[in-house]
Amino acid sequence: MSGRDDRKRQMEAFLTYLFVEKDGSVLTGENYRRDVEDFEQFLLPKLGSGFTWPQVQVIHIRSYLAFLNQQRYARRTIMRRISSLRSFYKYLLREGLVTANPFAGIRTPKLDKRLPVFLEESEIDAILDLPEETALGLRDRAVLEMLYATGCRVSELAGLKTGDIDLGSLFVLLHGKGNKDRIVPIGHTCRKALLAYFQKSRVPIMQKYGVEEHRFVFINNRGGRLTDRSVRRILDKYVQQLAIRKKVSPHTIRHTFATHLLEHGADLRAVQELLGHASLSTTQIYTHITNERINKVYQKNFPRA
């Protein structure tokens, strides 16, 4: 078997390991595949088409980093690629396919901490007030209310099924990354928007286009399942109407949800649970936002600041 065949077989085995043992998503697997294959393409002129993964040395990795910097790749992209390759080699080492992980001692460039963009309460209120009392308007309001009320990821919203929502107890079951579920409360305003959507919008739209009943909560304008991309289009429509200058995406609403909770006194660990973050350190970025805002208020209003 050639080195090329070996590499292909080992890549497929690694992806199977990610899906089966690590509960990785299809998107995660594709990202890993792309990062490994990009590195593979870089190595071909240097090591030849028959090279094997044990032949890779630190000097090749440093050369790859220099190439990525010359091509002006973003630091975040470089970090992700090296992280993917480090994980790949960790797997090869575990399987006895290499004797060392050449990525173990490679340092990646530190990221500048970028504070998440979020909306002011007046801005999110204005967006939520925009949808009209039409079938699609009621659908849009329910989508936007759900994003803000739960801080859910766009994929979690698009994947919601009718059995995941308990309007009586005001809870929703979200299916997060790595097949990790969490229960998140919803407020009365979100419940009202969902009820109006279920009663006056969802079924009529599906009946109009002869769509067979399915379990997905949110539908597109022809009754099919609403996609991640469609959620973004819905939000873009209302952001453009308000001419908000910030770059707003569904994830911005997630940031807004977390920031507003902390500003109103929520405990950081509770916000971590609501967002479905595995680590508290991921949630701590929002404390930088609230601290920065407190400092601005102090500097503006305290006479001896």
Backbone as a ProteinNet text record, in pm:
[ID]
protein_1_A
[PRIMARY]
MSGRDDRKRQMEAFLTYLFVEKDGSVLTGENYRRDVEDFEQFLLPKLGSGFTWPQVQVIHIRSYLAFLNQQRYARRTIMRRISSLRSFYKYLLREGLVTANPFAGIRTPKLDKRLPVFLEESEIDAILDLPEETALGLRDRAVLEMLYATGCRVSELAGLKTGDIDLGSLFVLLHGKGNKDRIVPIGHTCRKALLAYFQKSRVPIMQKYGVEEHRFVFINNRGGRLTDRSVRRILDKYVQQLAIRKKVSPHTIRHTFATHLLEHGADLRAVQELLGHASLSTTQIYTHITNERINKVYQKNFPRA
[TERTIARY]
85	0	88.4	57.5	138.6	115	210.6	194.9	67.9	31.5	-90.8	-214.2	-219	-331.1	-334.6	-216.2	-206.2	-265	-227.7	-275	-426.4	-481	-625.8	-698	-647.5	-709.5	-702.9	-589.8	-573.2	-661.4	-682.9	-771.4	-914.9	-958.7	-1095.6	-1113.9	-1011	-1018.3	-1026.2	-954.3	-956.4	-1095	-1157.7	-1291.7	-1393.5	-1379.3	-1467.8	-1451.1	-1327.6	-1297.4	-1365.5	-1360.7	-1423.9	-1574.7	-1637.3	-1783.2	-1827.9	-1759.4	-1804.5	-1765	-1637.6	-1588	-1597	-1592.3	-1593.2	-1724.9	-1821.1	-1951.7	-1939	-1840.3	-1819.8	-1928.3	-1954.3	-2054.8	-1993.5	-2078.3	-2030.9	-1946.7	-1990.3	-1917.2	-1778.8	-1768.8	-1639.1	-1547.3	-1603.4	-1524.2	-1472.1	-1556.7	-1514.8	-1405.6	-1414.7	-1310.3	-1176.4	-1179.9	-1056.5	-999.7	-1086.7	-1040.6	-972.5	-1037.3	-982.5	-846.7	-834.4	-708.6	-595.1	-624.6	-521.4	-484.4	-584.5	-555.8	-478.7	-504.6	-428.2	-280.6	-255.1	-117.8	-53.3	-130.2	-82.4	-38.5	-120	-86.4	40.9	59.8	181	305.1	291.5	405.8	444.3	351.3	376.8	502.7	523.2	645.5	773.1	762.7	880.7	915.8	811.8	835.6	796.6	729	687.2	551.5	484.5	347.3	337.6	446	441.4	478.9	485	530.4	430.8	478.8	395.1	400.2	301.1	292.2	410.2	472.9	589.9	709.1	710	822	817.4	702.1	686.9	766	845.6	928.1	891.6	945.1	915.6	953.5	1062.4	1107.1	1001.6	928	821.2	705.5	678.3	568.7	603.7	728.3	769.7	764.9	800.3	793.3	647.2	557.6	414.4	361.6	401.1	359.3	408.1	532.7	587.3	506.6	468.4	387.9	252.2	186	55	65.4	172.6	192.8	218.9	296.8	325	197	106.7	-20.2	-122.1	-78.9	-161	-289.7	-281.4	-394.4	-416.3	-541.1	-572.6	-516.3	-482	-428.2	-522.7	-650.1	-749.8	-749.6	-734.2	-730	-606.5	-492.6	-367.1	-379.4	-436.2	-454.9	-542.5	-649	-739.8	-671.8	-595.4	-528	-425.9	-346.3	-246	-314.3	-423.7	-499.1	-553.9	-605.5	-657.7	-547.1	-431.4	-319.7	-262.9	-262.3	-216.3	-307.1	-437.8	-534.4	-519.9	-495.7	-478.2	-357.2	-247.5	-126.9	-142.1	-219.2	-246.8	-318.7	-409.7	-480.2	-383	-296.4	-199.8	-107.1	-67.4	19.4	-52.5	-178.5	-260.1	-272.6	-283.4	-299.1	-166.8	-55.9	74.9	121.8	63.8	98.1	214.5	243.9	364.4	425.3	551.9	618.5	624.6	590.2	592.6	496.2	449.9	362.7	445.6	485.6	571.7	502.3	369.5	295	288	331.2	315.6	384.6	500.3	574.9	560.6	470.7	452	363.5	412.4	333.3	263.3	136.4	59.1	49.5	30.6	20.7	-96.4	-74.1	-182	-284.8	-409.7	-518	-539.6	-563.5	-608.4	-751.3	-778.9	-913.9	-1009.5	-1102.6	-1202.2	-1331.6	-1380.1	-1505.4	-1621.4	-1712.3	-1826.5	-1912.3	-1961.4	-2056	-2191.9	-2259.7	-2393.3	-2480.8	-2609.1	-2704.4	-2747.4	-2772.2	-2829.9	-2974.6	-3029.3	-3167.5	-3264.6	-3239.3	-3328	-3320.3	-3201.7	-3184.6	-3254.6	-3238.9	-3303.3	-3455.3	-3500.2	-3644.2	-3700.7	-3625.6	-3670.8	-3680.8	-3583.8	-3587.3	-3707.9	-3731.2	-3840.7	-3977.7	-3985.5	-4112.7	-4145	-4048.3	-4065.3	-4155.8	-4149.1	-4230.7	-4379.3	-4442.6	-4584.6	-4673.5	-4803.6	-4899.7	-4943.6	-4851.7	-4880.3	-4830.9	-4859.8	-4815.1	-4663.2	-4591.8	-4445.9	-4392.9	-4463.7	-4423.7	-4430.8	-4537.4	-4551.1	-4440.5	-4405.1	-4293.9	-4162.9	-4140.1	-4017.2	-4007.2	-4119.4	-4118.5	-4087.2	-4144.1	-4118.4	-3971.5	-3913.5	-3771.1	-3683.8	-3709.4	-3628.1	-3644.5	-3767.4	-3792.3	-3720.1	-3721.6	-3654.8	-3503.2	-3445.7	-3301.9	-3264.7	-3343.2	-3309.7	-3347	-3459.8	-3507.1	-3420.4	-3353.9	-3276.5	-3126.8	-3085	-2942.6	-2895.5	-2986.9	-2951.3	-2866.7	-2790.9	-2716.6	-2816.6	-2779.8	-2871.8	-2900.1	-2800.9	-2822.2	-2918.8	-2914.3	-3005.6	-3148.8	-3165.3	-3298.8	-3354.3	-3272	-3318.4	-3352.3	-3286.4	-3309.7	-3420.5	-3482.1	-3588.3	-3706.9	-3758.5	-3876.8	-3990.9	-4111	-4229.4	-4229.6	-4173.2	-4168.8	-4064.8	-3980.7	-3874.7	-3923.9	-4044.6	-4095.4	-4212.3	-4203.3	-4311.8	-4363.8	-4467.6	-4520.7	-4593.6	-4636.8	-4702.4	-4604.3	-4488.7	-4386.2	-4284.5	-4295.8	-4205	-4059.8	-4038.6	-3904.9	-3887.4	-3761.9	-3730.1	-3606.3	-3605.6	-3492.1	-3408	-3283	-3193.3	-3090.5	-3068.7	-2971.7	-2842.4	-2743	-2622.2	-2510.8	-2391.2	-2273.4	-2240.1	-2188.4	-2147.7	-2262.8	-2381.6	-2501.6	-2530.4	-2493.6	-2520.2	-2648.4	-2747.7	-2876.6	-2878	-2956.3	-2976.5	-3118.5	-3173.4	-3307.5	-3294.3	-3360.1	-3349.7	-3490.7	-3510.8	-3643.1	-3671.3	-3798.1	-3838.9	-3937.5	-3940.7	-4030	-4168.8	-4257.6	-4395.8	-4405.4	-4314	-4316.4	-4284.4	-4185	-4149.8	-4264.4	-4324.6	-4437.9	-4552.2	-4581.2	-4688.8	-4659	-4532.6	-4493.6	-4503.4	-4464.1	-4470.8	-4616	-4700.9	-4842.1	-4906.8	-4879.6	-4935.3	-4884.7	-4757.5	-4698.2	-4761.8	-4775.6	-4835.5	-4982	-5056	-5199.7	-5234.8	-5155.1	-5195	-5099.1	-4985.6	-4884.3	-4835.2	-4785.6	-4717.2	-4806.8	-4921.6	-5011.6	-5068.5	-5117.4	-5169.7	-5067	-4942	-4839	-4816.5	-4808.5	-4786.4	-4903.8	-5024.2	-5143.2	-5149.8	-5111.7	-5114.9	-5029.3	-4912.6	-4820.6	-4824.6	-4924.6	-4941.9	-4826.7	-4762.5	-4648	-4697.9	-4647.1	-4685.1	-4631.8	-4710.9	-4672.3	-4536.4	-4449.3	-4319.4	-4297.3	-4195.3	-4177.8	-4093.2	-4034	-3950.8	-4038.8	-3999.6	-4080.5	-4086.3	-3970.9	-3966.9	-3958.8	-4047	-4059	-4022.3	-3987.8	-3960.3	-4091	-4081	-4203.3	-4284.8	-4233.5	-4309.7	-4340.7	-4321.4	-4360.1	-4254.6	-4139.7	-4031.8	-3953.4	-3852.2	-3770.2	-3690.2	-3686.2	-3608.3	-3460.1	-3374.5	-3231.1	-3157.6	-3033.1	-2947.9	-2938.4	-2918.7	-2902.6	-3028.6	-3144.6	-3270.9	-3290	-3245.6	-3252.8	-3171.1	-3053.6	-2967.5	-3034.6	-3101	-3170.6	-3283.3	-3355.8	-3465.1	-3411.6	-3303.7	-3245.4	-3191.3	-3122.5	-3066.1	-3174.2	-3290	-3401.3	-3437.2	-3447.4	-3490.1	-3376	-3255	-3138.1	-3124.3	-3145	-3135.5	-3246.5	-3364.1	-3474.5	-3441.5	-3371.6	-3335.3	-3205.8	-3136.2	-3007.4	-2907.3	-2903.2	-2804.7	-2667.3	-2569.5	-2437	-2352	-2386.9	-2310.2	-2328.1	-2226.7	-2237.3	-2315.4	-2441.4	-2531.3	-2560.4	-2543.1	-2574.2	-2655.6	-2709.7	-2778.7	-2689.8	-2558.1	-2468.5	-2457.3	-2480.1	-2482.7	-2597.3	-2709.8	-2823.7	-2786.9	-2710.2	-2661.4	-2572	-2482.5	-2398.1	-2483.6	-2586	-2675	-2747.2	-2798.6	-2865.9	-2775.6	-2651.4	-2558.1	-2522	-2496.1	-2457	-2569	-2690.7	-2804.2	-2831.9	-2815	-2832.5	-2733.6	-2607	-2503.4	-2525.2	-2566.9	-2591.9	-2706.8	-2796.8	-2910.7	-2887.3	-2759.5	-2724.6	-2717.2	-2721.9	-2716.4	-2579.2	-2576.2	-2452.2	-2382.7	-2249.8	-2174.2	-2191.4	-2192.7	-2204.9	-2345	-2446	-2580.8	-2584.7	-2517	-2510.5	-2436.7	-2330.8	-2257.7	-2351.4	-2434.2	-2528	-2630.3	-2680.3	-2781.4	-2725	-2598.9	-2536.1	-2487.4	-2471.4	-2420.7	-2271.9	-2198.6	-2052.9	-1995.2	-1899.6	-1836.5	-1746.7	-1686.1	-1591.8	-1637.4	-1618.9	-1655.5	-1569.7	-1445.8	-1355.2	-1412.2	-1490.4	-1553.4	-1656.2	-1727.5	-1831.9	-1772.8	-1651.1	-1592.8	-1567	-1566.3	-1546.9	-1654.1	-1772.5	-1882.5	-1860.2	-1779.3	-1749.3	-1663.6	-1583.2	-1502.1	-1592.8	-1702.3	-1797.4	-1862	-1915	-1986.5	-1891.6	-1769.3	-1671.7	-1634.1	-1621.1	-1586.2	-1698	-1821.8	-1935.7	-1945.3	-1921.1	-1922.9	-1816.5	-1698.1	-1589.1	-1625.8	-1691.6	-1731.8	-1833	-1928.4	-2028.5	-1959.2	-1863	-1789.4	-1714.4	-1639	-1559.4	-1647.4	-1767.2	-1855.3	-1929.1	-1960.8	-2052.3	-1991.5	-1878.3	-1822.9	-1739.5	-1767.1	-1701.5	-1548.4	-1497.5	-1353.2	-1286	-1349.3	-1295.4	-1169.5
-120.3	0	125	223	344	436.9	530.9	629.8	710.3	735.8	811.6	736.2	604.9	522.9	516.1	504.8	501.7	628.8	742.7	871.3	881.7	838	843.5	754.3	633.1	538.2	589.8	647.9	699.9	822	902.4	1018.1	972.7	872.1	821.3	758.7	686.6	625.8	734	844.1	955.9	1019.4	1037.7	1097	1005.4	875.7	779.8	790.5	804.8	822	948.3	1056.2	1182.7	1165.6	1099.7	1083.8	987.1	873.7	766.5	790	824	835.6	976.8	1075.9	1215.5	1286.7	1216.6	1276.1	1403.3	1405.6	1523.6	1536.7	1660	1684.6	1664.9	1658.8	1647	1768.4	1887.6	2010.3	2006.8	1960.4	1950.6	1856.7	1742.6	1646.5	1705	1781.3	1842.1	1946.6	2018.6	2117.3	2049	1938.8	1862.3	1808.9	1752	1696.2	1803.8	1919.2	2027.4	2074.1	2087.5	2134.8	2035.5	1906.3	1803.9	1798.3	1805	1797.9	1919.7	2037.8	2157.7	2140.5	2084.4	2058.5	1953.3	1853.9	1747.6	1805.8	1894.3	1958	2039.9	2105.1	2184.7	2094.7	1972.6	1882.1	1808.7	1793.9	1712.7	1754.5	1884.8	1923	1897.8	1891.3	1878.6	1732.3	1647.5	1508.8	1407.1	1453.2	1361.1	1300.2	1250.2	1201.1	1076.2	1002.9	880.1	897.5	1022.2	1043.1	985.6	956.5	906.4	1005.1	999.5	1097.3	1090.9	974.6	973.4	1052	1082.3	1156.5	1305.6	1353.8	1497.5	1535.4	1640.7	1688.2	1832.4	1878.2	2014.3	2117.5	2093.7	2190.1	2210	2101.9	2113.2	2197.7	2182	2257.2	2405.5	2435	2575.9	2638.6	2560.8	2608.9	2635.6	2548.9	2566	2691.8	2716.2	2837.4	2961.9	2957.4	3071.7	3095	2985.9	2996.7	3061	3016.1	3071.3	3220.4	3259	3401.2	3482.7	3425.9	3495.3	3515.8	3417.7	3426.6	3513.8	3570.1	3661.6	3597.2	3471.1	3406.7	3470.1	3478.4	3535.6	3446.4	3507.8	3431	3320.6	3352.5	3254.8	3132.5	3155.7	3045.6	2959.6	3025.2	2951.3	2867.2	2925.7	2852	2729.1	2746.5	2634.4	2522.2	2558.9	2457.1	2378.2	2447.9	2379.1	2293.3	2342.4	2264.5	2136.7	2145.9	2028.8	1927	1975.6	1885.8	1823.2	1900.6	1846.6	1732.4	1752	1648	1525	1548.4	1437.7	1353.1	1420.2	1346.9	1279.9	1340.7	1278	1144.7	1143.5	1019.7	917.7	960.8	870.2	809.6	891.5	844.3	739.9	766.8	673.6	539	540.7	418.3	351.1	412.3	353.8	373.6	471.2	496	594.2	667.2	751.5	730.4	765	748	877.4	989.4	1118.9	1213.7	1314.7	1417.8	1543.3	1571.7	1688.1	1821.5	1819.2	1942.9	1973.4	1878	1893.7	2018.8	2050.8	2166.2	2291.6	2289.7	2406.4	2509	2628.6	2738.5	2814.7	2838	2913.6	3060.1	3151.5	3293.8	3321.6	3405.6	3439.1	3527.8	3501.7	3583	3708.9	3816.9	3936.6	3910.8	3940.8	3917.5	4020.5	3969.3	4057.4	4044.9	4158.5	4155.8	4130.2	4042.3	4011.8	4135.6	4146.7	4253.9	4215.5	4312.1	4286.5	4408.8	4390.5	4499.7	4559.5	4688.8	4754.4	4706.2	4721.5	4677.1	4749.6	4876.4	4952.7	4898.9	4852.9	4801.2	4667.3	4576.9	4446.2	4460.9	4553.9	4580.1	4629.2	4716.4	4771.2	4662.1	4570.2	4459.5	4369.9	4337.5	4247	4308.2	4440.2	4507.6	4517.6	4487.6	4511.6	4413.2	4282.2	4188.8	4223.9	4208.2	4242.5	4124.8	4150.5	4047.6	3960	3930.3	3838.2	3698.8	3598.1	3461.7	3455.3	3517	3514.4	3609.5	3717.9	3810.7	3746	3667.3	3595.7	3490.9	3426	3329.8	3400.6	3515.8	3591.2	3635.2	3684.8	3729.1	3611.9	3496.3	3378.7	3338.1	3344.4	3311.8	3407.3	3536.8	3638.3	3632.1	3612	3601	3478.4	3367.9	3247.1	3267.6	3332.5	3360.4	3441.9	3546.7	3636.6	3577.2	3505.4	3452.7	3339.9	3266.2	3149.1	3161.1	3255	3264.2	3142.8	3076.8	2953.6	2982.7	2883.2	2890	2875.2	2926.2	2920.2	2775.1	2687.3	2545.7	2481.3	2525.8	2473.1	2516.1	2639.2	2689.1	2614.5	2599.8	2533.7	2386.3	2326	2185.4	2158.7	2264.3	2247.2	2169	2076.7	2000.2	2030.6	2004.4	2043.8	1985.1	1867.1	1805.5	1864.3	1954.3	2016.4	2137.3	2185.2	2307.2	2273.6	2320.4	2303.9	2443.2	2484.8	2619.1	2632.4	2520.8	2525.2	2555.9	2489.3	2509.6	2616.1	2669.4	2774.1	2725.2	2609.7	2555.3	2505.4	2507.3	2452	2363.5	2252.1	2160.7	2189.9	2232.3	2265.6	2154.2	2117.2	2011.3	2079.4	2085.5	2161.9	2084.2	2144	2083	1951.1	1857.7	1729.8	1651.6	1671.1	1600.6	1626.1	1744.8	1780.3	1862.6	1808.4	1876.9	1962.8	2069.2	2151.2	2207.1	2229.1	2285.5	2432.8	2517.2	2662.3	2719.9	2809.1	2870.8	2972.5	2994.4	3102.5	3190.3	3317.1	3410.2	3412.8	3488	3497.7	3565	3658.7	3727.3	3629.7	3543.9	3442.7	3342.7	3303.8	3209.1	3266.1	3394.4	3459	3457.4	3485.1	3485.4	3345.3	3244.3	3106.3	3060.7	3095.8	3058.6	3118.3	3245.9	3312.2	3245.4	3208.7	3141.7	3004.4	2926.5	2793.5	2800.3	2896.3	2903.8	2968.1	3067.4	3145.9	3137.8	3072	3079.4	2943.4	2861.5	2737.7	2645	2607.9	2514.4	2573.6	2698.8	2756.4	2757.9	2789.9	2792.4	2652	2553.1	2414.9	2363.6	2399.7	2356.7	2424.7	2550.6	2626.7	2560.7	2509.3	2449.2	2295.7	2239.6	2094.9	2018	2078.9	2013.5	1917.6	1797.7	1697.7	1737.9	1714.3	1751.8	1693.1	1778.7	1733.1	1794.2	1750.9	1787.3	1912.5	1967.7	2085.8	2207.1	2279.9	2392.5	2503.4	2546.4	2664.1	2624	2686.7	2651.1	2769.8	2737.6	2844.7	2891.6	2980.2	3040.3	2944.8	2820.5	2720.1	2597	2609.9	2504.3	2401.6	2408	2314.4	2356.8	2279.4	2311.3	2438.6	2525	2648.8	2615.1	2663.7	2634.8	2743.7	2714.8	2813.6	2941	2922.1	3037.9	3123.1	3057.4	3131.8	3214	3160.4	3235.2	3363.4	3351.4	3469.4	3571.7	3522.7	3615.6	3689.1	3618.3	3681.2	3795.2	3767.5	3870	3986.1	3954.3	4059.3	4156.1	4101.6	4183.1	4294	4260.6	4359.1	4451	4399.3	4482.8	4591.7	4554.8	4653.2	4757	4715.1	4810.9	4917.3	4877.9	4972.5	5046.8	5003.2	5064.1	5061.5	4949.5	4933.4	4914.6	4990.4	4987.3	4869.1	4810.6	4696.7	4577.5	4490.8	4366.1	4266.9	4244.1	4164.7	4030.5	3924.3	3788.6	3721.1	3601.4	3531.2	3513.1	3498.6	3483	3612.9	3726.3	3854.8	3855.6	3795.6	3788	3700.9	3596	3510.5	3591.3	3672.5	3759.7	3860.3	3910.9	4009.1	3948.2	3827.5	3752.4	3741.2	3697	3677.7	3810.5	3912.3	4043.2	4104.9	4099.4	4157.7	4083.6	3952.3	3876	3921.8	3934.9	3975.7	4118.8	4204.1	4343.5	4356.6	4260.6	4264.2	4174.6	4136.7	4070.4	3919.8	3857.1	3710.3	3660	3540.6	3475.2	3419.6	3433.1	3390.7	3241.5	3161.1	3016.7	2980.7	3056.5	3033.3	3065.1	3173.6	3210.5	3102.5	3048	2937.9	2820.8	2785.3	2674.2	2705.8	2828.1	2867	2865.5	2906.5	2909.6	2772	2679.8	2547.5	2545.3	2637	2637.6	2526.3	2451.5	2344.4	2401.1	2516.4	2577.2	2716.9	2748.4	2881.8	2989.1	2953.8	3052.1	3105.9	3024.6	3070.4	3178.5	3163.8	3259.8	3389	3382.1	3498.3	3616.1	3592.6	3703.7	3810.3	3768.9	3864.7	3955.1	3909.5	3997.2	4114.5	4093.9	4204.9	4313.3	4272.1	4369	4449.5	4378	4447.8	4535.1	4487.8	4568	4693.9	4678.6	4793.3	4897.2	4851.4	4942.4	5013.2	4938.6	4999.4	5108.1	5080.4	5177.9	5304.4	5287.1	5404.2	5489.5	5422.5	5495	5571.8	5506.9	5569.9	5693.6	5675	5785	5902.7	5873.7	5976.7	6050.6	5977.9	6034.6	6068.2	6006.4	6034.5	6163.6	6260.1	6391.8	6386.9	6286.3	6280.7	6167.3	6126.4	6014.9	6059.7
0	0	0	-83.3	-94.1	24.3	39.2	145.3	128.1	1.1	-27	23.2	-2.8	44.2	196	255.5	402.6	463	403.7	457	446.6	333.6	314.1	414	432.5	525.4	668.4	705.7	842.2	866.5	762.9	775.6	800	724.5	741.4	879.5	927.3	1060.5	1168.2	1147	1242.2	1247.2	1131.4	1127.3	1195.4	1175	1242.4	1394	1438	1580.8	1634.5	1557	1599.7	1615.3	1519.6	1522	1631.2	1640.5	1729.7	1874.9	1897.1	2034.7	2091.3	2004.5	2051.1	2024.7	1964.2	1933.5	1850.4	1761.6	1678.8	1573	1529.6	1426	1287.7	1186.1	1048.3	1011.6	1054.4	1025	1087.5	1212.6	1279.7	1202.4	1160.2	1083.6	953.9	884.6	758.6	781.3	892.4	924.9	949.2	1023.5	1048.4	916.7	834.1	706.3	621.3	612.5	530.7	583.6	716.5	775	752.6	766.7	744.5	596.4	509.1	365.7	315.5	372.4	335.7	372.3	489.8	533.4	443.5	406.5	318.7	184	128.2	0.5	10.7	125.3	147.5	148.3	202	218.3	90.7	-2.4	-123.2	-200.2	-228	-301.3	-220.8	-90.8	-4.8	22.8	40.4	80.3	-26.5	-132	-236.3	-207	-311.8	-297	-210	-192.7	-113.4	32.1	79.7	218.1	318.7	437.4	546.5	661.6	748.1	857.6	954.6	978.2	1067.3	1013.2	882.8	823.6	858.3	901	928.5	1053.7	1041.1	1151.9	1185.8	1297.2	1343.2	1238.6	1165	1064.1	955.6	923.1	823.5	877.4	1005.3	1067.6	1073	1108.3	1114.7	974.9	875.3	737.3	698.4	744.1	716.6	783.8	907.9	979.2	906.8	857.8	784.3	656.7	590.3	467.9	497.3	605.1	640.3	672.8	740.1	772.3	646	553.1	427	346	356.8	285	358.1	471.2	551.7	604.8	644.6	710	847.5	889.2	1020.2	1130.7	1242.2	1354.6	1398.4	1398.6	1442.1	1349.7	1218.8	1122.4	1144.5	1166.1	1190.5	1316.6	1421.5	1546.9	1525.6	1449.7	1428	1351	1248.9	1167.8	1251	1329.1	1410.8	1516.5	1572.9	1671.2	1608.8	1485.9	1415.2	1392.5	1348	1318.7	1445.7	1552.5	1681.2	1726.8	1711	1748.3	1659.1	1530.1	1436.6	1475.5	1507.5	1545.9	1682.8	1767.9	1897.6	1876.3	1779.4	1745.2	1686.1	1592.8	1530.8	1635.1	1733	1840.7	1925.1	1954.3	2033.3	1963.2	1830.9	1753	1718.2	1762.5	1734.8	1591.8	1522.1	1382.2	1367.6	1473	1481.3	1619.6	1634.8	1764.7	1844.8	1780.7	1850.5	1781.2	1855.9	1801	1778.1	1653.9	1627.2	1655.9	1673.5	1700.5	1850.5	1933.1	2078.4	2130.9	2077.5	2128.7	2045.6	1947.3	1859.1	1925.9	1936.3	1994	1882.8	1903	1804.6	1848	1753.5	1788.7	1880.6	1980	2072.9	2004.2	2036.3	1979.7	2061.3	1991.1	2060.9	2107.1	2232.2	2284.1	2224.1	2145.6	2085.2	2162.8	2207.4	2282.9	2187.5	2225.2	2137.7	2111.9	1990.2	1957.2	2014.8	2075.4	2129.3	2105.5	2121.2	2100.8	2233.6	2232.8	2349.4	2365.1	2483.9	2507.7	2414.8	2389.3	2300	2156.9	2115.8	1979.6	1962	2058.2	2045.3	2056.8	2141.5	2152.4	2020	1954.7	1825.8	1719.9	1717.8	1621.4	1647.2	1774.3	1809.4	1781.6	1773.6	1746.2	1596.7	1510.2	1367.4	1292.9	1320.6	1240.7	1241.8	1125.7	1110.6	1152.9	1157.3	1200.8	1084.4	994.4	884	923.9	840	871.6	884.6	789.5	796	903.1	925.5	1031.3	1168.1	1190.5	1318.5	1332.9	1220.2	1221.1	1257.5	1195.3	1220	1366.4	1421.2	1560.7	1654.3	1626.5	1710.5	1702.6	1583.1	1564.8	1644.8	1630.4	1697.7	1849.6	1893.6	2038.1	2096.4	2023	2070.8	2079.7	1979	1981.3	2105.2	2131.9	2242.6	2377.5	2385.4	2514.2	2567	2476.1	2519.4	2495	2409.7	2376.5	2297.8	2229.1	2158.3	2034.6	1993.3	1868.8	1753.7	1636.2	1522.4	1484.1	1496.7	1465	1563.5	1689.3	1790.5	1761.4	1714.9	1681.9	1560.1	1456.6	1334.4	1359.8	1458.3	1488.1	1587.9	1639.8	1739.8	1683.1	1763	1723.5	1820	1775.9	1852.9	1994.1	2010	2142.5	2234.7	2182.1	2262.8	2341.1	2308.9	2372.7	2464.8	2588.9	2685.7	2720.8	2651.1	2671.8	2805.5	2861.5	2992.3	3103.2	3100.2	3204.3	3167.2	3044.7	2995.6	2991	2929	2911.6	2768.7	2722	2592	2607	2536.5	2536.7	2413	2436.5	2325.7	2307.8	2182.9	2150.9	2104.8	2195.2	2169.6	2104.2	2105.8	2045.2	2113.6	2034.7	2091.1	2150.4	2094.5	2142.9	2290.7	2338.2	2478.5	2486	2555.8	2569.5	2695.3	2690.7	2809.9	2807.8	2926.5	2939	2975.8	2898.1	2917.3	2932.3	3029.1	3044	2934.1	2906.1	2816.3	2892	2856.6	2925	2863.1	2926.5	2879	2742.2	2714.7	2585.3	2473.1	2495.1	2396.3	2380.7	2492	2487.7	2403.8	2422.9	2348.9	2198.4	2162.5	2021.2	1961.1	2037.8	1990.4	1972	2068	2058.4	1934.1	1908.9	1790.8	1663	1663.1	1547.3	1523.5	1630	1617.4	1572.3	1625.9	1600.6	1465.7	1424.6	1307.8	1189.2	1205.3	1101.2	1052.8	1143.2	1104	1021.6	1078.1	1008.9	879.9	881.3	756.4	642.4	674.1	569.3	514.1	602.6	559.3	476.5	516.9	441.9	305.3	300.9	175.8	68.5	109.1	12.5	13.6	82.6	81.9	143.1	241.7	307.1	414.4	410.9	510.4	647.1	750.2	886.7	922.8	976.5	1026.9	1164.1	1234	1374.8	1395.6	1290.7	1311	1342.3	1444.7	1491.7	1387.5	1339.9	1253.4	1105.5	1026.8	885.1	796.2	671.7	576	511.8	414.3	358.4	271.3	254.2	178.9	264.4	395.4	487	520.9	454.9	485	607.9	641.5	759.1	735.8	835.7	829	847.4	759.1	767.1	844.9	881.6	949.3	865.3	735.4	645.9	642	645.2	642.7	769.4	883.5	1009.5	997.2	936.9	918.9	827.4	724	632.3	703.7	787.7	863.1	947.8	1022.7	1108.4	1025.4	915.3	828.7	781.1	748.9	698.1	796.1	924.7	1023.8	1068.2	1068	1099.6	993.9	866.7	757.4	766.8	808.9	823.9	927.9	1032.6	1139.3	1109.2	1003.2	965.4	1081.3	1153.2	1260.4	1197.9	1243.7	1182.2	1228.8	1341	1391	1297.9	1295.7	1219.9	1305.4	1269.7	1353.4	1287.3	1364.5	1319.8	1430.1	1405.6	1514.3	1637.6	1616.2	1731.1	1810.8	1743.2	1813.5	1914.5	1877.9	1970.2	2090.2	2067.2	2176.2	2271.4	2214.1	2296.2	2373.8	2307.9	2369.3	2488.5	2470.3	2577	2700.3	2679.9	2792.2	2858.8	2777.9	2832.3	2915.3	2864.4	2936.3	3066.8	3067.7	3191.5	3297.9	3259	3354.7	3401.9	3310.5	3347.7	3447.3	3444.8	3538.2	3660.3	3681	3806.6	3804.7	3686.7	3680.5	3722.5	3779.9	3819.9	3695.1	3690.3	3572.9	3544.7	3650.1	3630.6	3575.9	3617.4	3563.9	3414.7	3375.6	3233.3	3154.9	3214.8	3151.8	3121.4	3218.7	3200.5	3091.9	3091	2993	2850.3	2837	2704.7	2660.3	2755.1	2720.6	2698.7	2765.7	2757	2843.5	2789.3	2865.8	2974.9	2948	3042.7	3083.3	3209.6	3258.7	3193.5	3157.3	3096.3	2964.8	2894.2	2769	2798	2909.6	2946.6	3001.8	3055.2	3122.4	3030.4	2898.3	2805.3	2825.3	2869.7	2887.6	3008.2	3104.3	3218.9	3174.8	3069.3	3016.3	2959.8	2897.1	2841.5	2953	3053.4	3161.2	3241.8	3265.8	3339.3	3262.5	3130.6	3047.1	3049.5	3045.6	3048.5	3183.2	3291.5	3425.3	3435	3378.6	3382.7	3304.4	3189.6	3110	3185.8	3251	3330.3	3443.3	3508.5	3618.6	3569.2	3457.7	3404.7	3360.9	3312.9	3262.2	3374.6	3483.1	3581.2	3717.5	3753.8	3884.4	3879.6	3968.2	3958.3	3976.2	4044.8	4066.6	3986.6	3879.9	3799.9	3725.1
[MASK]
+++++++++++++++++++++++++++++++++++++++++++++++++++++++++++++++++++++++++++++++++++++++++++++++++++++++++++++++++++++++++++++++++++++++++++++++++++++++++++++++++++++++++++++++++++++++++++++++++++++++++++++++++++++++++++++++++++++++++++++++++++++++++++++++++++++++++++++++++++++++++++++++++++++++++++++++++

